[in-house]
Amino acid sequence: MAATLDLEQFVGRTPDRLTLAEREAVVGKVIAMEIYSPKNLALQRIAAMADSVQECVAQLRRSGRDPLDYEFTRMNPPMLSR
């Protein structure tokens, strides 16, 4: 991965589809994904990624989204099968 990571490249992608190298590069970052409900049938896609929940909230607000409609998760190291 590049020395300076462009987190915008991950927005719109599904966390499960990140490559191993990408996943390792974003360990510890916080992602925001829309909360699923039968009303909205939200896809599990990254809507924001940053170093903190506060930064994710700011990204969501800048794009006109309500942060209360999102869940925030810290990216863990990839689990490797044995």
PDB file of N, CA, C and O in Angstrom:
ATOM      1  N   MET A   1       0.845  -1.188   0.000  1.00  0.00           N
ATOM      2  CA  MET A   1       0.000   0.000   0.000  1.00  0.00           C
ATOM      3  C   MET A   1       0.886   1.246   0.000  1.00  0.00           C
ATOM      4  O   MET A   1       2.048   1.200   0.405  1.00  0.00           O
ATOM      5  N   ALA A   2       0.331   2.326  -0.448  1.00  0.00           N
ATOM      6  CA  ALA A   2       1.071   3.578  -0.516  1.00  0.00           C
ATOM      7  C   ALA A   2       1.367   4.114   0.877  1.00  0.00           C
ATOM      8  O   ALA A   2       0.692   3.771   1.847  1.00  0.00           O
ATOM      9  N   ALA A   3       2.398   4.971   0.958  1.00  0.00           N
ATOM     10  CA  ALA A   3       2.790   5.546   2.242  1.00  0.00           C
ATOM     11  C   ALA A   3       1.648   6.360   2.845  1.00  0.00           C
ATOM     12  O   ALA A   3       1.395   6.286   4.048  1.00  0.00           O
ATOM     13  N   THR A   4       0.961   7.134   2.008  1.00  0.00           N
ATOM     14  CA  THR A   4      -0.221   7.860   2.478  1.00  0.00           C
ATOM     15  C   THR A   4      -1.441   7.192   1.862  1.00  0.00           C
ATOM     16  O   THR A   4      -1.598   7.141   0.643  1.00  0.00           O
ATOM     17  N   LEU A   5      -2.274   6.696   2.714  1.00  0.00           N
ATOM     18  CA  LEU A   5      -3.426   5.918   2.289  1.00  0.00           C
ATOM     19  C   LEU A   5      -4.616   6.825   2.012  1.00  0.00           C
ATOM     20  O   LEU A   5      -5.009   7.612   2.873  1.00  0.00           O
ATOM     21  N   ASP A   6      -5.189   6.723   0.825  1.00  0.00           N
ATOM     22  CA  ASP A   6      -6.381   7.483   0.457  1.00  0.00           C
ATOM     23  C   ASP A   6      -7.606   6.684   0.882  1.00  0.00           C
ATOM     24  O   ASP A   6      -8.004   5.741   0.197  1.00  0.00           O
ATOM     25  N   LEU A   7      -8.206   7.059   2.014  1.00  0.00           N
ATOM     26  CA  LEU A   7      -9.338   6.316   2.547  1.00  0.00           C
ATOM     27  C   LEU A   7     -10.579   6.421   1.671  1.00  0.00           C
ATOM     28  O   LEU A   7     -11.471   5.577   1.760  1.00  0.00           O
ATOM     29  N   GLU A   8     -10.644   7.444   0.828  1.00  0.00           N
ATOM     30  CA  GLU A   8     -11.796   7.618  -0.065  1.00  0.00           C
ATOM     31  C   GLU A   8     -11.941   6.449  -1.035  1.00  0.00           C
ATOM     32  O   GLU A   8     -13.041   6.176  -1.516  1.00  0.00           O
ATOM     33  N   GLN A   9     -10.836   5.757  -1.327  1.00  0.00           N
ATOM     34  CA  GLN A   9     -10.903   4.638  -2.272  1.00  0.00           C
ATOM     35  C   GLN A   9     -11.720   3.465  -1.733  1.00  0.00           C
ATOM     36  O   GLN A   9     -12.107   2.581  -2.496  1.00  0.00           O
ATOM     37  N   PHE A  10     -11.985   3.449  -0.428  1.00  0.00           N
ATOM     38  CA  PHE A  10     -12.737   2.364   0.185  1.00  0.00           C
ATOM     39  C   PHE A  10     -14.238   2.653   0.292  1.00  0.00           C
ATOM     40  O   PHE A  10     -15.034   1.737   0.495  1.00  0.00           O
ATOM     41  N   VAL A  11     -14.616   3.906   0.156  1.00  0.00           N
ATOM     42  CA  VAL A  11     -16.021   4.290   0.266  1.00  0.00           C
ATOM     43  C   VAL A  11     -16.810   3.662  -0.888  1.00  0.00           C
ATOM     44  O   VAL A  11     -16.409   3.730  -2.050  1.00  0.00           O
ATOM     45  N   GLY A  12     -17.937   3.053  -0.532  1.00  0.00           N
ATOM     46  CA  GLY A  12     -18.785   2.401  -1.521  1.00  0.00           C
ATOM     47  C   GLY A  12     -18.488   0.929  -1.692  1.00  0.00           C
ATOM     48  O   GLY A  12     -19.207   0.225  -2.400  1.00  0.00           O
ATOM     49  N   ARG A  13     -17.434   0.458  -1.049  1.00  0.00           N
ATOM     50  CA  ARG A  13     -17.056  -0.948  -1.173  1.00  0.00           C
ATOM     51  C   ARG A  13     -17.552  -1.757   0.021  1.00  0.00           C
ATOM     52  O   ARG A  13     -17.819  -1.202   1.087  1.00  0.00           O
ATOM     53  N   THR A  14     -17.672  -3.049  -0.160  1.00  0.00           N
ATOM     54  CA  THR A  14     -18.060  -3.956   0.909  1.00  0.00           C
ATOM     55  C   THR A  14     -16.797  -4.374   1.664  1.00  0.00           C
ATOM     56  O   THR A  14     -15.825  -4.790   1.034  1.00  0.00           O
ATOM     57  N   PRO A  15     -16.786  -4.276   2.993  1.00  0.00           N
ATOM     58  CA  PRO A  15     -15.579  -4.642   3.748  1.00  0.00           C
ATOM     59  C   PRO A  15     -15.106  -6.071   3.462  1.00  0.00           C
ATOM     60  O   PRO A  15     -13.904  -6.334   3.466  1.00  0.00           O
ATOM     61  N   ASP A  16     -16.030  -6.981   3.218  1.00  0.00           N
ATOM     62  CA  ASP A  16     -15.663  -8.371   2.943  1.00  0.00           C
ATOM     63  C   ASP A  16     -14.925  -8.542   1.625  1.00  0.00           C
ATOM     64  O   ASP A  16     -14.277  -9.565   1.407  1.00  0.00           O
ATOM     65  N   ARG A  17     -15.014  -7.564   0.758  1.00  0.00           N
ATOM     66  CA  ARG A  17     -14.373  -7.663  -0.560  1.00  0.00           C
ATOM     67  C   ARG A  17     -13.002  -6.977  -0.616  1.00  0.00           C
ATOM     68  O   ARG A  17     -12.375  -6.943  -1.675  1.00  0.00           O
ATOM     69  N   LEU A  18     -12.534  -6.432   0.511  1.00  0.00           N
ATOM     70  CA  LEU A  18     -11.203  -5.828   0.508  1.00  0.00           C
ATOM     71  C   LEU A  18     -10.162  -6.923   0.390  1.00  0.00           C
ATOM     72  O   LEU A  18     -10.329  -8.015   0.933  1.00  0.00           O
ATOM     73  N   THR A  19      -9.080  -6.626  -0.327  1.00  0.00           N
ATOM     74  CA  THR A  19      -8.000  -7.598  -0.437  1.00  0.00           C
ATOM     75  C   THR A  19      -7.285  -7.713   0.911  1.00  0.00           C
ATOM     76  O   THR A  19      -7.478  -6.876   1.792  1.00  0.00           O
ATOM     77  N   LEU A  20      -6.477  -8.733   1.064  1.00  0.00           N
ATOM     78  CA  LEU A  20      -5.727  -8.917   2.304  1.00  0.00           C
ATOM     79  C   LEU A  20      -4.837  -7.708   2.580  1.00  0.00           C
ATOM     80  O   LEU A  20      -4.772  -7.231   3.713  1.00  0.00           O
ATOM     81  N   ALA A  21      -4.159  -7.217   1.562  1.00  0.00           N
ATOM     82  CA  ALA A  21      -3.278  -6.049   1.729  1.00  0.00           C
ATOM     83  C   ALA A  21      -4.090  -4.812   2.118  1.00  0.00           C
ATOM     84  O   ALA A  21      -3.674  -4.044   2.985  1.00  0.00           O
ATOM     85  N   GLU A  22      -5.244  -4.619   1.483  1.00  0.00           N
ATOM     86  CA  GLU A  22      -6.089  -3.472   1.827  1.00  0.00           C
ATOM     87  C   GLU A  22      -6.584  -3.593   3.258  1.00  0.00           C
ATOM     88  O   GLU A  22      -6.565  -2.623   4.016  1.00  0.00           O
ATOM     89  N   ARG A  23      -7.022  -4.778   3.618  1.00  0.00           N
ATOM     90  CA  ARG A  23      -7.536  -5.012   4.977  1.00  0.00           C
ATOM     91  C   ARG A  23      -6.458  -4.720   6.016  1.00  0.00           C
ATOM     92  O   ARG A  23      -6.734  -4.087   7.035  1.00  0.00           O
ATOM     93  N   GLU A  24      -5.243  -5.172   5.765  1.00  0.00           N
ATOM     94  CA  GLU A  24      -4.139  -4.917   6.699  1.00  0.00           C
ATOM     95  C   GLU A  24      -3.810  -3.430   6.777  1.00  0.00           C
ATOM     96  O   GLU A  24      -3.421  -2.935   7.835  1.00  0.00           O
ATOM     97  N   ALA A  25      -3.963  -2.718   5.665  1.00  0.00           N
ATOM     98  CA  ALA A  25      -3.647  -1.289   5.633  1.00  0.00           C
ATOM     99  C   ALA A  25      -4.637  -0.444   6.427  1.00  0.00           C
ATOM    100  O   ALA A  25      -4.296   0.659   6.854  1.00  0.00           O
ATOM    101  N   VAL A  26      -5.856  -0.941   6.632  1.00  0.00           N
ATOM    102  CA  VAL A  26      -6.874  -0.140   7.320  1.00  0.00           C
ATOM    103  C   VAL A  26      -7.205  -0.656   8.723  1.00  0.00           C
ATOM    104  O   VAL A  26      -8.198  -0.239   9.319  1.00  0.00           O
ATOM    105  N   VAL A  27      -6.384  -1.552   9.245  1.00  0.00           N
ATOM    106  CA  VAL A  27      -6.597  -2.039  10.615  1.00  0.00           C
ATOM    107  C   VAL A  27      -6.597  -0.837  11.560  1.00  0.00           C
ATOM    108  O   VAL A  27      -5.699   0.004  11.507  1.00  0.00           O
ATOM    109  N   GLY A  28      -7.601  -0.766  12.416  1.00  0.00           N
ATOM    110  CA  GLY A  28      -7.715   0.326  13.383  1.00  0.00           C
ATOM    111  C   GLY A  28      -8.551   1.496  12.899  1.00  0.00           C
ATOM    112  O   GLY A  28      -8.948   2.338  13.705  1.00  0.00           O
ATOM    113  N   LYS A  29      -8.830   1.570  11.610  1.00  0.00           N
ATOM    114  CA  LYS A  29      -9.681   2.646  11.091  1.00  0.00           C
ATOM    115  C   LYS A  29     -11.130   2.358  11.467  1.00  0.00           C
ATOM    116  O   LYS A  29     -11.505   1.210  11.704  1.00  0.00           O
ATOM    117  N   VAL A  30     -11.926   3.397  11.518  1.00  0.00           N
ATOM    118  CA  VAL A  30     -13.349   3.271  11.820  1.00  0.00           C
ATOM    119  C   VAL A  30     -14.123   3.409  10.516  1.00  0.00           C
ATOM    120  O   VAL A  30     -13.841   4.289   9.703  1.00  0.00           O
ATOM    121  N   ILE A  31     -15.110   2.521  10.327  1.00  0.00           N
ATOM    122  CA  ILE A  31     -15.960   2.628   9.144  1.00  0.00           C
ATOM    123  C   ILE A  31     -17.400   2.880   9.581  1.00  0.00           C
ATOM    124  O   ILE A  31     -17.818   2.482  10.668  1.00  0.00           O
ATOM    125  N   ALA A  32     -18.139   3.546   8.714  1.00  0.00           N
ATOM    126  CA  ALA A  32     -19.569   3.771   8.920  1.00  0.00           C
ATOM    127  C   ALA A  32     -20.303   3.025   7.823  1.00  0.00           C
ATOM    128  O   ALA A  32     -19.980   3.149   6.642  1.00  0.00           O
ATOM    129  N   MET A  33     -21.309   2.238   8.238  1.00  0.00           N
ATOM    130  CA  MET A  33     -22.163   1.540   7.282  1.00  0.00           C
ATOM    131  C   MET A  33     -23.606   1.793   7.677  1.00  0.00           C
ATOM    132  O   MET A  33     -23.943   1.820   8.861  1.00  0.00           O
ATOM    133  N   GLU A  34     -24.456   1.978   6.673  1.00  0.00           N
ATOM    134  CA  GLU A  34     -25.866   2.249   6.938  1.00  0.00           C
ATOM    135  C   GLU A  34     -26.494   1.082   7.694  1.00  0.00           C
ATOM    136  O   GLU A  34     -26.257  -0.084   7.376  1.00  0.00           O
ATOM    137  N   ILE A  35     -27.295   1.417   8.693  1.00  0.00           N
ATOM    138  CA  ILE A  35     -27.981   0.400   9.487  1.00  0.00           C
ATOM    139  C   ILE A  35     -29.043  -0.253   8.611  1.00  0.00           C
ATOM    140  O   ILE A  35     -29.862   0.426   7.990  1.00  0.00           O
ATOM    141  N   TYR A  36     -29.015  -1.568   8.575  1.00  0.00           N
ATOM    142  CA  TYR A  36     -29.987  -2.325   7.779  1.00  0.00           C
ATOM    143  C   TYR A  36     -31.337  -2.358   8.477  1.00  0.00           C
ATOM    144  O   TYR A  36     -31.421  -2.529   9.693  1.00  0.00           O
ATOM    145  N   SER A  37     -32.369  -2.194   7.703  1.00  0.00           N
ATOM    146  CA  SER A  37     -33.731  -2.400   8.201  1.00  0.00           C
ATOM    147  C   SER A  37     -34.566  -2.893   7.027  1.00  0.00           C
ATOM    148  O   SER A  37     -34.212  -2.647   5.874  1.00  0.00           O
ATOM    149  N   PRO A  38     -35.659  -3.578   7.300  1.00  0.00           N
ATOM    150  CA  PRO A  38     -36.525  -4.024   6.202  1.00  0.00           C
ATOM    151  C   PRO A  38     -37.060  -2.859   5.359  1.00  0.00           C
ATOM    152  O   PRO A  38     -37.415  -3.047   4.196  1.00  0.00           O
ATOM    153  N   LYS A  39     -37.117  -1.660   5.946  1.00  0.00           N
ATOM    154  CA  LYS A  39     -37.603  -0.488   5.214  1.00  0.00           C
ATOM    155  C   LYS A  39     -36.610  -0.022   4.154  1.00  0.00           C
ATOM    156  O   LYS A  39     -36.999   0.347   3.046  1.00  0.00           O
ATOM    157  N   ASN A  40     -35.321  -0.042   4.506  1.00  0.00           N
ATOM    158  CA  ASN A  40     -34.346   0.524   3.573  1.00  0.00           C
ATOM    159  C   ASN A  40     -33.498  -0.517   2.843  1.00  0.00           C
ATOM    160  O   ASN A  40     -32.864  -0.194   1.838  1.00  0.00           O
ATOM    161  N   LEU A  41     -33.474  -1.763   3.330  1.00  0.00           N
ATOM    162  CA  LEU A  41     -32.688  -2.832   2.709  1.00  0.00           C
ATOM    163  C   LEU A  41     -31.264  -2.382   2.387  1.00  0.00           C
ATOM    164  O   LEU A  41     -30.747  -2.654   1.303  1.00  0.00           O
ATOM    165  N   ALA A  42     -30.643  -1.698   3.334  1.00  0.00           N
ATOM    166  CA  ALA A  42     -29.307  -1.137   3.139  1.00  0.00           C
ATOM    167  C   ALA A  42     -28.286  -2.214   2.798  1.00  0.00           C
ATOM    168  O   ALA A  42     -28.251  -3.278   3.416  1.00  0.00           O
ATOM    169  N   LEU A  43     -27.459  -1.919   1.806  1.00  0.00           N
ATOM    170  CA  LEU A  43     -26.345  -2.792   1.468  1.00  0.00           C
ATOM    171  C   LEU A  43     -25.214  -2.525   2.453  1.00  0.00           C
ATOM    172  O   LEU A  43     -25.049  -1.397   2.919  1.00  0.00           O
ATOM    173  N   GLN A  44     -24.454  -3.531   2.763  1.00  0.00           N
ATOM    174  CA  GLN A  44     -23.347  -3.351   3.704  1.00  0.00           C
ATOM    175  C   GLN A  44     -22.130  -2.798   2.975  1.00  0.00           C
ATOM    176  O   GLN A  44     -21.185  -3.524   2.664  1.00  0.00           O
ATOM    177  N   ARG A  45     -22.176  -1.507   2.712  1.00  0.00           N
ATOM    178  CA  ARG A  45     -21.098  -0.816   2.018  1.00  0.00           C
ATOM    179  C   ARG A  45     -20.528   0.266   2.926  1.00  0.00           C
ATOM    180  O   ARG A  45     -21.237   0.847   3.748  1.00  0.00           O
ATOM    181  N   ILE A  46     -19.255   0.520   2.763  1.00  0.00           N
ATOM    182  CA  ILE A  46     -18.577   1.549   3.551  1.00  0.00           C
ATOM    183  C   ILE A  46     -19.057   2.916   3.069  1.00  0.00           C
ATOM    184  O   ILE A  46     -18.921   3.248   1.892  1.00  0.00           O
ATOM    185  N   ALA A  47     -19.618   3.703   3.983  1.00  0.00           N
ATOM    186  CA  ALA A  47     -20.099   5.048   3.645  1.00  0.00           C
ATOM    187  C   ALA A  47     -19.070   6.103   4.042  1.00  0.00           C
ATOM    188  O   ALA A  47     -19.032   7.189   3.463  1.00  0.00           O
ATOM    189  N   ALA A  48     -18.233   5.778   5.035  1.00  0.00           N
ATOM    190  CA  ALA A  48     -17.186   6.687   5.482  1.00  0.00           C
ATOM    191  C   ALA A  48     -16.104   5.858   6.171  1.00  0.00           C
ATOM    192  O   ALA A  48     -16.391   4.810   6.749  1.00  0.00           O
ATOM    193  N   MET A  49     -14.866   6.331   6.108  1.00  0.00           N
ATOM    194  CA  MET A  49     -13.757   5.667   6.799  1.00  0.00           C
ATOM    195  C   MET A  49     -12.807   6.744   7.296  1.00  0.00           C
ATOM    196  O   MET A  49     -12.442   7.659   6.558  1.00  0.00           O
ATOM    197  N   ALA A  50     -12.408   6.619   8.574  1.00  0.00           N
ATOM    198  CA  ALA A  50     -11.531   7.619   9.180  1.00  0.00           C
ATOM    199  C   ALA A  50     -10.840   7.011  10.404  1.00  0.00           C
ATOM    200  O   ALA A  50     -10.997   5.827  10.705  1.00  0.00           O
ATOM    201  N   ASP A  51     -10.079   7.845  11.094  1.00  0.00           N
ATOM    202  CA  ASP A  51      -9.376   7.407  12.301  1.00  0.00           C
ATOM    203  C   ASP A  51     -10.269   7.393  13.531  1.00  0.00           C
ATOM    204  O   ASP A  51      -9.916   6.786  14.542  1.00  0.00           O
ATOM    205  N   SER A  52     -11.426   8.056  13.463  1.00  0.00           N
ATOM    206  CA  SER A  52     -12.306   8.118  14.628  1.00  0.00           C
ATOM    207  C   SER A  52     -13.768   8.182  14.193  1.00  0.00           C
ATOM    208  O   SER A  52     -14.076   8.484  13.040  1.00  0.00           O
ATOM    209  N   VAL A  53     -14.651   7.893  15.132  1.00  0.00           N
ATOM    210  CA  VAL A  53     -16.085   8.000  14.872  1.00  0.00           C
ATOM    211  C   VAL A  53     -16.430   9.447  14.533  1.00  0.00           C
ATOM    212  O   VAL A  53     -17.226   9.703  13.629  1.00  0.00           O
ATOM    213  N   GLN A  54     -15.836  10.383  15.249  1.00  0.00           N
ATOM    214  CA  GLN A  54     -16.126  11.807  15.023  1.00  0.00           C
ATOM    215  C   GLN A  54     -15.796  12.217  13.587  1.00  0.00           C
ATOM    216  O   GLN A  54     -16.544  12.970  12.964  1.00  0.00           O
ATOM    217  N   GLU A  55     -14.680  11.719  13.068  1.00  0.00           N
ATOM    218  CA  GLU A  55     -14.310  12.045  11.689  1.00  0.00           C
ATOM    219  C   GLU A  55     -15.277  11.400  10.698  1.00  0.00           C
ATOM    220  O   GLU A  55     -15.618  12.007   9.683  1.00  0.00           O
ATOM    221  N   CYS A  56     -15.721  10.175  10.984  1.00  0.00           N
ATOM    222  CA  CYS A  56     -16.718   9.522  10.122  1.00  0.00           C
ATOM    223  C   CYS A  56     -18.019  10.311  10.122  1.00  0.00           C
ATOM    224  O   CYS A  56     -18.633  10.505   9.073  1.00  0.00           O
ATOM    225  N   VAL A  57     -18.441  10.768  11.304  1.00  0.00           N
ATOM    226  CA  VAL A  57     -19.666  11.568  11.415  1.00  0.00           C
ATOM    227  C   VAL A  57     -19.534  12.831  10.565  1.00  0.00           C
ATOM    228  O   VAL A  57     -20.468  13.207   9.858  1.00  0.00           O
ATOM    229  N   ALA A  58     -18.384  13.478  10.635  1.00  0.00           N
ATOM    230  CA  ALA A  58     -18.163  14.698   9.851  1.00  0.00           C
ATOM    231  C   ALA A  58     -18.243  14.399   8.353  1.00  0.00           C
ATOM    232  O   ALA A  58     -18.819  15.182   7.597  1.00  0.00           O
ATOM    233  N   GLN A  59     -17.672  13.278   7.920  1.00  0.00           N
ATOM    234  CA  GLN A  59     -17.738  12.893   6.503  1.00  0.00           C
ATOM    235  C   GLN A  59     -19.190  12.669   6.069  1.00  0.00           C
ATOM    236  O   GLN A  59     -19.608  13.122   5.003  1.00  0.00           O
ATOM    237  N   LEU A  60     -19.946  11.964   6.912  1.00  0.00           N
ATOM    238  CA  LEU A  60     -21.345  11.702   6.585  1.00  0.00           C
ATOM    239  C   LEU A  60     -22.132  12.999   6.476  1.00  0.00           C
ATOM    240  O   LEU A  60     -22.925  13.172   5.551  1.00  0.00           O
ATOM    241  N   ARG A  61     -21.915  13.902   7.411  1.00  0.00           N
ATOM    242  CA  ARG A  61     -22.633  15.186   7.388  1.00  0.00           C
ATOM    243  C   ARG A  61     -22.272  16.002   6.154  1.00  0.00           C
ATOM    244  O   ARG A  61     -23.134  16.636   5.545  1.00  0.00           O
ATOM    245  N   ARG A  62     -20.973  15.982   5.784  1.00  0.00           N
ATOM    246  CA  ARG A  62     -20.558  16.729   4.588  1.00  0.00           C
ATOM    247  C   ARG A  62     -21.244  16.207   3.336  1.00  0.00           C
ATOM    248  O   ARG A  62     -21.476  16.957   2.388  1.00  0.00           O
ATOM    249  N   SER A  63     -21.565  14.929   3.335  1.00  0.00           N
ATOM    250  CA  SER A  63     -22.238  14.354   2.158  1.00  0.00           C
ATOM    251  C   SER A  63     -23.764  14.387   2.299  1.00  0.00           C
ATOM    252  O   SER A  63     -24.477  13.793   1.491  1.00  0.00           O
ATOM    253  N   GLY A  64     -24.261  15.084   3.330  1.00  0.00           N
ATOM    254  CA  GLY A  64     -25.700  15.260   3.501  1.00  0.00           C
ATOM    255  C   GLY A  64     -26.418  14.071   4.112  1.00  0.00           C
ATOM    256  O   GLY A  64     -27.636  13.948   3.981  1.00  0.00           O
ATOM    257  N   ARG A  65     -25.681  13.197   4.777  1.00  0.00           N
ATOM    258  CA  ARG A  65     -26.290  12.009   5.397  1.00  0.00           C
ATOM    259  C   ARG A  65     -26.455  12.210   6.898  1.00  0.00           C
ATOM    260  O   ARG A  65     -25.694  12.950   7.523  1.00  0.00           O
ATOM    261  N   ASP A  66     -27.446  11.551   7.466  1.00  0.00           N
ATOM    262  CA  ASP A  66     -27.702  11.610   8.903  1.00  0.00           C
ATOM    263  C   ASP A  66     -26.889  10.514   9.602  1.00  0.00           C
ATOM    264  O   ASP A  66     -27.145   9.332   9.371  1.00  0.00           O
ATOM    265  N   PRO A  67     -25.924  10.868  10.444  1.00  0.00           N
ATOM    266  CA  PRO A  67     -25.092   9.869  11.125  1.00  0.00           C
ATOM    267  C   PRO A  67     -25.888   8.890  11.992  1.00  0.00           C
ATOM    268  O   PRO A  67     -25.407   7.794  12.282  1.00  0.00           O
ATOM    269  N   LEU A  68     -27.099   9.271  12.408  1.00  0.00           N
ATOM    270  CA  LEU A  68     -27.911   8.374  13.223  1.00  0.00           C
ATOM    271  C   LEU A  68     -28.404   7.154  12.437  1.00  0.00           C
ATOM    272  O   LEU A  68     -28.880   6.184  13.027  1.00  0.00           O
ATOM    273  N   ASP A  69     -28.290   7.205  11.119  1.00  0.00           N
ATOM    274  CA  ASP A  69     -28.692   6.084  10.270  1.00  0.00           C
ATOM    275  C   ASP A  69     -27.539   5.103  10.022  1.00  0.00           C
ATOM    276  O   ASP A  69     -27.666   4.176   9.221  1.00  0.00           O
ATOM    277  N   TYR A  70     -26.421   5.314  10.712  1.00  0.00           N
ATOM    278  CA  TYR A  70     -25.215   4.521  10.449  1.00  0.00           C
ATOM    279  C   TYR A  70     -24.684   3.863  11.709  1.00  0.00           C
ATOM    280  O   TYR A  70     -24.841   4.374  12.818  1.00  0.00           O
ATOM    281  N   GLU A  71     -24.047   2.705  11.507  1.00  0.00           N
ATOM    282  CA  GLU A  71     -23.335   2.048  12.595  1.00  0.00           C
ATOM    283  C   GLU A  71     -21.845   2.214  12.332  1.00  0.00           C
ATOM    284  O   GLU A  71     -21.411   2.298  11.183  1.00  0.00           O
ATOM    285  N   PHE A  72     -21.071   2.261  13.402  1.00  0.00           N
ATOM    286  CA  PHE A  72     -19.642   2.506  13.307  1.00  0.00           C
ATOM    287  C   PHE A  72     -18.886   1.304  13.862  1.00  0.00           C
ATOM    288  O   PHE A  72     -19.196   0.799  14.942  1.00  0.00           O
ATOM    289  N   THR A  73     -17.893   0.859  13.107  1.00  0.00           N
ATOM    290  CA  THR A  73     -17.140  -0.329  13.465  1.00  0.00           C
ATOM    291  C   THR A  73     -15.658  -0.077  13.230  1.00  0.00           C
ATOM    292  O   THR A  73     -15.273   0.539  12.237  1.00  0.00           O
ATOM    293  N   ARG A  74     -14.835  -0.559  14.149  1.00  0.00           N
ATOM    294  CA  ARG A  74     -13.381  -0.475  13.967  1.00  0.00           C
ATOM    295  C   ARG A  74     -12.933  -1.683  13.152  1.00  0.00           C
ATOM    296  O   ARG A  74     -13.352  -2.810  13.415  1.00  0.00           O
ATOM    297  N   MET A  75     -12.084  -1.440  12.169  1.00  0.00           N
ATOM    298  CA  MET A  75     -11.573  -2.517  11.313  1.00  0.00           C
ATOM    299  C   MET A  75     -10.532  -3.323  12.089  1.00  0.00           C
ATOM    300  O   MET A  75      -9.533  -2.780  12.561  1.00  0.00           O
ATOM    301  N   ASN A  76     -10.782  -4.605  12.209  1.00  0.00           N
ATOM    302  CA  ASN A  76      -9.882  -5.528  12.901  1.00  0.00           C
ATOM    303  C   ASN A  76      -8.935  -6.178  11.903  1.00  0.00           C
ATOM    304  O   ASN A  76      -9.180  -6.149  10.697  1.00  0.00           O
ATOM    305  N   PRO A  77      -7.855  -6.764  12.405  1.00  0.00           N
ATOM    306  CA  PRO A  77      -6.954  -7.483  11.486  1.00  0.00           C
ATOM    307  C   PRO A  77      -7.722  -8.629  10.820  1.00  0.00           C
ATOM    308  O   PRO A  77      -8.654  -9.190  11.396  1.00  0.00           O
ATOM    309  N   PRO A  78      -7.310  -8.958   9.602  1.00  0.00           N
ATOM    310  CA  PRO A  78      -7.991 -10.056   8.907  1.00  0.00           C
ATOM    311  C   PRO A  78      -7.786 -11.368   9.634  1.00  0.00           C
ATOM    312  O   PRO A  78      -6.726 -11.615  10.210  1.00  0.00           O
ATOM    313  N   MET A  79      -8.803 -12.201   9.604  1.00  0.00           N
ATOM    314  CA  MET A  79      -8.697 -13.531  10.212  1.00  0.00           C
ATOM    315  C   MET A  79      -8.231 -14.482   9.118  1.00  0.00           C
ATOM    316  O   MET A  79      -8.855 -14.603   8.064  1.00  0.00           O
ATOM    317  N   LEU A  80      -7.145 -15.137   9.389  1.00  0.00           N
ATOM    318  CA  LEU A  80      -6.596 -16.078   8.405  1.00  0.00           C
ATOM    319  C   LEU A  80      -6.959 -17.491   8.824  1.00  0.00           C
ATOM    320  O   LEU A  80      -6.841 -17.854   9.994  1.00  0.00           O
ATOM    321  N   SER A  81      -7.396 -18.277   7.869  1.00  0.00           N
ATOM    322  CA  SER A  81      -7.725 -19.677   8.188  1.00  0.00           C
ATOM    323  C   SER A  81      -6.437 -20.485   8.312  1.00  0.00           C
ATOM    324  O   SER A  81      -5.416 -20.155   7.709  1.00  0.00           O
ATOM    325  N   ARG A  82      -6.507 -21.513   9.080  1.00  0.00           N
ATOM    326  CA  ARG A  82      -5.309 -22.350   9.290  1.00  0.00           C
ATOM    327  C   ARG A  82      -5.238 -23.463   8.304  1.00  0.00           C
ATOM    328  O   ARG A  82      -4.299 -24.258   8.337  1.00  0.00           O
TER     329      ARG A  82
END
